[in-house]
């Protein structure tokens, strides 16, 4: 059973879905892959309009954010970050660059070509998503600001370095600047390719999940409220407690 979750830090519902997939025992038997994308690019290509720009829905959508986070005990800031939605294009490019750097270092060490779905790449990606989601949706910090972006990247690199015997990602301001520079080239290309891939796989918003069951069948699902449908498609019994009672 496989799930590919497309994410952008700016999306509160992608954050909630990410947190559930990461921590809820219902998905413990699933092979989950996370792919960073640019939500704005998906919305533009699909001709979609962000809920915050739709009258009445803009107020309702924040209530939904709080509701679903509460159902599944996902930590969130009570109010959206000031100035929301922020342009997270550079953040997502930096995350892609960070993953790319990890791929290159692992390839150099092992002699085996690495992809962004390889275990080492996914490990650093998960660290990055955890850190940026916490900064934006739990602390309410503006991660698109360079000072905050650099600070969060520095913490990710430091944590990764301290947990690795070979110091594969390095640390310090110089490495943060390397990531930010790489973000303008390789990070940009990777993010564009990931965003195109998400759209090609049916995405029109986030969270978008492409699932494959044990029969080899694939289907796309959108929205936190469809995680129950994801379990059904994968052949996993839906829990009967907590937020699962409100799931489709």
C-alpha positions as CSV (number, residue, x, y, z in Angstrom):
1,X,0.0,0.0,0.0
2,X,1.5,3.3,-1.1
3,X,0.6,6.9,-0.7
4,X,2.3,9.9,-2.3
5,X,1.4,13.2,-0.6
6,X,2.1,16.4,-2.4
7,X,2.7,19.3,0.0
8,X,3.4,23.1,0.2
9,X,4.1,24.8,3.5
10,X,1.5,27.4,2.8
11,X,-1.4,25.0,2.8
12,X,-2.9,24.4,6.3
13,X,-4.8,21.4,5.1
14,X,-1.7,19.8,3.6
15,X,-0.1,20.3,7.0
16,X,-3.0,18.6,8.8
17,X,-2.9,15.7,6.3
18,X,0.9,15.5,6.6
19,X,0.6,15.3,10.4
20,X,-2.0,12.6,10.3
21,X,-0.1,10.5,7.8
22,X,3.1,10.9,9.9
23,X,1.6,10.1,13.3
24,X,-1.7,8.3,13.0
25,X,-1.4,4.5,13.5
26,X,-4.0,3.9,10.8
27,X,-1.3,4.5,8.2
28,X,1.5,2.5,9.9
29,X,1.5,-0.2,7.2
30,X,1.6,2.3,4.3
31,X,4.7,3.3,2.3
32,X,4.4,7.0,2.3
33,X,6.3,9.4,0.0
34,X,6.3,13.2,0.4
35,X,6.8,15.4,-2.6
36,X,7.3,19.2,-2.2
37,X,5.3,21.3,-4.8
38,X,4.3,24.9,-5.4
39,X,0.5,25.2,-4.6
40,X,0.2,28.5,-6.5
41,X,1.5,26.8,-9.7
42,X,-1.0,24.0,-9.4
43,X,-3.9,26.4,-8.7
44,X,-3.0,28.5,-11.7
45,X,-2.6,25.6,-14.1
46,X,-5.9,24.1,-13.0
47,X,-7.7,27.4,-13.1
48,X,-8.6,27.1,-9.5
49,X,-9.3,29.9,-7.0
50,X,-7.9,29.8,-3.4
51,X,-10.6,29.6,-0.8
52,X,-9.4,32.7,1.0
53,X,-10.3,34.8,-2.1
54,X,-13.9,33.5,-2.2
55,X,-16.4,35.5,-0.2
56,X,-17.8,33.7,2.9
57,X,-15.6,30.7,2.2
58,X,-12.6,32.7,3.5
59,X,-14.1,32.8,7.0
60,X,-15.5,29.2,6.8
61,X,-12.2,27.7,5.7
62,X,-10.4,28.9,8.9
63,X,-13.0,27.3,11.0
64,X,-12.5,24.1,9.1
65,X,-8.7,24.3,9.7
66,X,-9.3,24.5,13.4
67,X,-11.9,21.8,13.4
68,X,-9.9,19.2,11.6
69,X,-6.8,20.0,13.5
70,X,-8.8,19.5,16.7
71,X,-10.3,16.2,15.6
72,X,-6.8,14.7,15.1
73,X,-4.9,16.6,17.8
74,X,-2.8,18.5,15.3
75,X,-1.0,21.5,16.9
76,X,-2.0,24.7,15.1
77,X,-1.8,28.5,15.8
78,X,-5.3,29.8,16.6
79,X,-5.2,32.5,13.9
80,X,-3.6,32.2,10.5
81,X,-0.1,33.8,10.3
82,X,-0.4,37.6,9.8
83,X,-0.6,38.4,6.1
84,X,-1.6,34.9,5.1
85,X,-1.3,33.5,2.5
86,X,2.4,34.1,2.0
87,X,4.4,33.3,-1.1
88,X,6.3,30.2,-0.2
89,X,7.9,29.7,-3.6
90,X,11.4,30.4,-2.3
91,X,10.7,28.2,0.8
92,X,9.7,25.3,-1.3
93,X,12.7,25.8,-3.7
94,X,15.0,25.8,-0.7
95,X,13.4,22.6,0.6
96,X,14.0,21.0,-2.8
97,X,17.6,22.2,-2.8
98,X,18.1,20.8,0.6
99,X,16.9,17.4,-0.6
100,X,19.0,17.6,-3.7
101,X,22.1,18.3,-1.6
102,X,21.3,15.2,0.5
103,X,20.9,13.1,-2.7
104,X,24.3,14.3,-4.0
105,X,26.1,13.6,-0.8
106,X,24.5,10.1,-0.4
107,X,25.4,9.3,-4.0
108,X,29.0,10.3,-3.4
109,X,29.2,8.2,-0.3
110,X,27.5,5.1,-1.6
111,X,28.3,5.3,-5.3
112,X,24.6,4.6,-6.0
113,X,22.4,7.2,-7.7
114,X,19.7,8.6,-5.3
115,X,16.3,10.1,-6.1
116,X,14.1,12.4,-4.0
117,X,12.1,9.3,-3.0
118,X,15.1,7.5,-1.6
119,X,15.2,6.9,2.2
120,X,18.0,9.4,2.8
121,X,16.3,12.1,0.8
122,X,12.9,11.5,2.4
123,X,14.5,11.6,5.8
124,X,15.9,15.1,5.3
125,X,12.7,16.2,3.6
126,X,10.6,15.0,6.6
127,X,12.9,16.9,8.9
128,X,12.4,20.0,6.7
129,X,8.6,19.7,6.6
130,X,8.4,19.1,10.3
131,X,10.5,22.2,11.0
132,X,8.8,24.6,8.5
133,X,5.3,23.4,9.3
134,X,6.0,24.0,13.0
135,X,7.4,27.4,12.3
136,X,4.5,28.5,10.1
137,X,1.4,26.7,11.4
138,X,2.3,26.2,15.1
139,X,4.4,29.3,15.9
140,X,2.8,31.5,13.3
141,X,6.2,32.8,12.0
142,X,6.5,34.1,8.5
143,X,8.8,31.5,6.9
144,X,9.0,33.4,3.6
145,X,11.1,36.1,5.3
146,X,14.7,35.4,4.6
147,X,15.8,35.6,8.2
148,X,13.2,33.1,9.3
149,X,13.9,30.8,6.3
150,X,17.6,30.9,7.0
151,X,17.1,30.2,10.7
152,X,14.9,27.2,10.1
153,X,17.3,25.8,7.5
154,X,20.1,26.2,9.9
155,X,18.3,24.2,12.6
156,X,17.5,21.5,10.1
157,X,21.1,21.2,9.0
158,X,22.4,21.3,12.5
159,X,20.0,18.6,13.6
160,X,20.8,16.4,10.6
161,X,24.5,16.8,11.2
162,X,24.4,16.0,14.9
163,X,22.3,12.8,14.2
164,X,24.7,11.6,11.4
165,X,28.1,10.0,12.1
166,X,29.4,11.3,8.8
167,X,28.0,14.8,9.0
168,X,26.4,14.4,5.6
169,X,24.6,17.7,5.4
170,X,27.0,20.0,7.2
171,X,26.0,23.1,9.2
172,X,26.6,26.8,9.7
173,X,25.7,29.9,7.8
174,X,27.9,29.0,4.8
175,X,25.9,25.8,4.2
176,X,22.6,27.7,4.6
177,X,23.8,30.2,1.9
178,X,24.8,27.2,-0.3
179,X,21.2,25.9,0.0
180,X,19.7,29.3,-0.8
181,X,22.0,29.6,-3.8
182,X,21.2,26.1,-5.0
183,X,17.5,26.9,-4.5
184,X,17.6,29.5,-7.4
185,X,18.9,26.9,-9.9
186,X,18.4,23.2,-9.1
187,X,15.8,23.9,-6.5
188,X,13.8,25.9,-9.0
189,X,13.9,23.1,-11.6
190,X,13.0,20.3,-9.2
191,X,10.1,22.3,-7.7
192,X,8.7,23.0,-11.2
193,X,9.1,19.3,-12.2
194,X,7.3,18.2,-8.9
195,X,4.5,20.7,-9.5
196,X,4.0,19.5,-13.1
197,X,4.0,15.9,-11.8
198,X,1.3,16.7,-9.2
199,X,-0.9,18.4,-11.9
200,X,-0.3,15.5,-14.3
201,X,-1.5,13.1,-11.5
202,X,-4.7,15.0,-11.1
203,X,-4.0,17.7,-8.5
204,X,-6.0,20.9,-8.5
205,X,-5.3,21.8,-4.8
206,X,-3.7,20.4,-1.7
207,X,-3.5,18.1,0.0
208,X,-3.4,15.8,-3.0
209,X,-2.8,12.1,-2.4
210,X,-2.1,9.5,-5.0
211,X,-2.7,6.1,-3.6
212,X,-1.9,2.5,-4.7
213,X,-3.6,-0.5,-3.1
214,X,-2.4,-4.1,-3.0
215,X,-4.2,-4.8,-6.3
216,X,-2.0,-2.3,-8.1
217,X,-4.9,0.1,-8.6
218,X,-4.1,3.8,-8.3
219,X,-6.4,6.7,-7.4
220,X,-6.1,10.3,-6.4
221,X,-7.8,11.9,-3.4
222,X,-8.1,15.5,-2.3
223,X,-8.7,16.9,1.1
224,X,-8.2,15.9,4.8
225,X,-11.9,15.0,4.9
226,X,-11.3,12.2,2.3
227,X,-8.7,10.4,4.4
228,X,-11.4,7.9,5.3
229,X,-11.9,7.2,1.6
230,X,-8.1,6.7,1.3
231,X,-8.2,4.0,4.0
232,X,-11.2,2.3,2.3
233,X,-9.4,2.3,-1.1
234,X,-6.3,0.8,0.5
235,X,-8.3,-1.9,2.2
236,X,-7.5,-0.6,5.7
237,X,-10.3,-0.6,8.3
238,X,-11.2,2.9,9.3
239,X,-10.9,3.5,13.1
240,X,-14.1,4.3,14.9
241,X,-12.8,6.9,17.3
242,X,-11.7,10.5,17.3
243,X,-11.7,12.5,14.1
244,X,-12.3,9.3,12.0
245,X,-16.0,9.5,12.9
246,X,-16.3,12.7,10.8
247,X,-14.4,11.3,7.8
248,X,-15.8,10.5,4.4
